[in-house]
């Protein structure tokens, strides 16, 4: 019961902060989609969040999502599932089948496999290209200076419809400049969606145009990272 109460309070608190940030930015709160990041949390911890009307969830790993979400989506109508972690090409088939959005498109081989699977399965998840705004070698993502050409390849070579961009700023940096850079790349490429901001910085992301914020610990509490 304590877990259910805590997660319910967490959802409402985050919704309130989103509404205030939108008000400050002169935006409609409906223009921001809250993605509750449920990675590492079990179905019984997710159920209370669904019960208070949250239907958009984010997972980092295909295998973890595959293990817990089919039963939840069968039980609850209207669930929207987003893959927000890196995607291996050999998991693309399962990702297309399971997810409604993929936030980590970042290399030609993955584009090729996704394009084939989307045609084969007749499914069209929303696609976000991940931008490595900090040029961090340990992170996935397209470098900012290569983003325009990569987006052109997605469209012209692979026939993919990219709906938006995603970024994860370096931990040691102020997030604002990274969000602003991602928004700038999106604008010049005619992309409407921006997946930016997590528990520590989603209000800043909203001020800089985020349409999707990925919030985990502020809803579910701290997790033991796998």
KEMISE-155097 format. One record per residue (C-alpha): x, y, z; residue in three letters. Coordinates in steps of 0.5 Angstrom, whole numbers, padded with zeros to 4 digits, always signed. Layout:
XYZALA/...
***
This chain:
+0000+0000+0000UNK/+0006+0005+0002UNK/+0009+0004-0005UNK/+0002+0005-0009UNK/+0001+0012-0005UNK/+0008+0014-0006UNK/+0007+0013-0014UNK/+0001+0016-0014UNK/+0003+0022-0010UNK/+0009+0022-0015UNK/+0005+0022-0021UNK/+0001+0028-0019UNK/+0007+0032-0017UNK/+0010+0031-0023UNK/+0004+0033-0027UNK/+0003+0039-0023UNK/+0010+0041-0024UNK/+0009+0040-0032UNK/+0003+0044-0032UNK/+0007+0050-0028UNK/+0013+0050-0033UNK/+0008+0050-0039UNK/+0004+0056-0036UNK/+0011+0059-0035UNK/+0013+0058-0042UNK/+0006+0060-0045UNK/+0005+0053-0047UNK/-0001+0048-0047UNK/+0000+0043-0042UNK/-0003+0038-0047UNK/+0003+0039-0051UNK/+0007+0035-0047UNK/+0007+0028-0046UNK/+0009+0025-0039UNK/+0013+0018-0040UNK/+0013+0014-0034UNK/+0020+0011-0034UNK/+0018+0004-0031UNK/+0025+0000-0033UNK/+0027-0004-0027UNK/+0020-0004-0024UNK/+0016-0010-0023UNK/+0008-0010-0025UNK/+0006-0009-0018UNK/+0009-0003-0018UNK/+0007+0000-0025UNK/-0001-0002-0023UNK/-0002+0004-0018UNK/+0001+0009-0024UNK/-0004+0006-0029UNK/-0009+0007-0024UNK/-0009+0014-0023UNK/-0009+0015-0031UNK/-0002+0015-0033UNK/-0002+0011-0040UNK/+0005+0012-0043UNK/+0011+0009-0040UNK/+0018+0008-0042UNK/+0023+0002-0042UNK/+0030+0002-0043UNK/+0031-0006-0045UNK/+0027-0010-0050UNK/+0028-0016-0046UNK/+0025-0013-0040UNK/+0019-0010-0043UNK/+0018-0016-0047UNK/+0017-0020-0040UNK/+0013-0016-0036UNK/+0008-0011-0041UNK/+0004-0016-0045UNK/+0000-0018-0039UNK/+0000-0011-0037UNK/-0003-0009-0044UNK/-0008-0014-0044UNK/-0011-0012-0038UNK/-0011-0005-0039UNK/-0013-0001-0045UNK/-0010+0005-0048UNK/-0002+0003-0046UNK/+0003+0007-0050UNK/+0010+0004-0049UNK/+0016+0008-0051UNK/+0023+0005-0052UNK/+0028+0010-0049UNK/+0034+0006-0049UNK/+0039+0004-0054UNK/+0037-0001-0059UNK/+0041-0007-0062UNK/+0040-0009-0069UNK/+0038-0016-0067UNK/+0033-0013-0063UNK/+0029-0009-0068UNK/+0024-0014-0070UNK/+0022-0015-0063UNK/+0022-0007-0062UNK/+0017-0006-0067UNK/+0013-0011-0065UNK/+0012-0009-0058UNK/+0013-0001-0058UNK/+0009+0005-0060UNK/+0015+0009-0060UNK/+0023+0008-0061UNK/+0027+0014-0058UNK/+0034+0011-0060UNK/+0035+0011-0068UNK/+0042+0013-0069UNK/+0046+0009-0074UNK/+0045+0006-0081UNK/+0044-0001-0080UNK/+0039+0000-0075UNK/+0035+0004-0080UNK/+0036-0001-0085UNK/+0033-0007-0080UNK/+0027-0002-0078UNK/+0025+0000-0085UNK/+0025-0008-0086UNK/+0021-0010-0080UNK/+0016-0004-0080UNK/+0014-0006-0087UNK/+0014-0014-0086UNK/+0010-0013-0079UNK/+0005-0007-0082UNK/+0007-0003-0076UNK/+0009+0004-0076UNK/+0012+0006-0069UNK/+0014+0014-0068UNK/+0021+0014-0069UNK/+0026+0019-0065UNK/+0033+0020-0068UNK/+0038+0020-0061UNK/+0043+0026-0062UNK/+0049+0026-0058UNK/+0050+0033-0056UNK/+0056+0032-0051UNK/+0060+0028-0056UNK/+0061+0023-0051UNK/+0064+0017-0054UNK/+0061+0012-0049UNK/+0054+0014-0051UNK/+0050+0012-0057UNK/+0047+0018-0061UNK/+0049+0022-0068UNK/+0053+0028-0067UNK/+0050+0034-0068UNK/+0054+0036-0074UNK/+0052+0030-0077UNK/+0045+0030-0075UNK/+0042+0034-0082UNK/+0045+0029-0086UNK/+0043+0023-0082UNK/+0036+0025-0082UNK/+0036+0026-0090UNK/+0039+0019-0090UNK/+0033+0016-0086UNK/+0028+0019-0091UNK/+0031+0018-0097UNK/+0035+0012-0097UNK/+0031+0008-0092UNK/+0024+0011-0093UNK/+0023+0012-0085UNK/+0019+0018-0082UNK/+0023+0021-0077UNK/+0018+0025-0072UNK/+0023+0028-0067UNK/+0029+0028-0064UNK/+0032+0025-0057UNK/+0038+0027-0053UNK/+0041+0026-0046UNK/+0045+0031-0044UNK/+0052+0030-0040UNK/+0051+0029-0033UNK/+0056+0034-0031UNK/+0053+0040-0036UNK/+0048+0045-0035UNK/+0042+0041-0039UNK/+0039+0048-0042UNK/+0044+0049-0048UNK/+0044+0041-0050UNK/+0036+0042-0050UNK/+0037+0048-0054UNK/+0042+0045-0059UNK/+0037+0039-0060UNK/+0031+0044-0061UNK/+0035+0048-0066UNK/+0037+0042-0070UNK/+0029+0039-0070UNK/+0027+0046-0073UNK/+0031+0046-0079UNK/+0029+0039-0080UNK/+0022+0041-0080UNK/+0021+0036-0074UNK/+0016+0037-0069UNK/+0017+0032-0063UNK/+0023+0033-0058UNK/+0024+0028-0053UNK/+0028+0032-0047UNK/+0028+0032-0040UNK/+0028+0027-0034UNK/+0027+0027-0027UNK/+0032+0032-0025UNK/+0031+0037-0031UNK/+0024+0036-0034UNK/+0022+0043-0033UNK/+0028+0046-0036UNK/+0027+0042-0042UNK/+0019+0044-0043UNK/+0022+0051-0043UNK/+0026+0050-0049UNK/+0021+0046-0053UNK/+0020+0039-0050UNK/+0014+0035-0052UNK/+0016+0028-0049UNK/+0019+0028-0042UNK/+0022+0022-0039UNK/+0021+0021-0032UNK/+0022+0015-0027UNK/+0025+0016-0020UNK/+0020+0022-0019UNK/+0015+0018-0020UNK/+0017+0011-0018UNK/+0022+0013-0013UNK/+0030+0011-0013UNK/+0032+0005-0017UNK/+0037+0000-0017UNK/+0040+0000-0023UNK/+0041-0006-0027UNK/
***
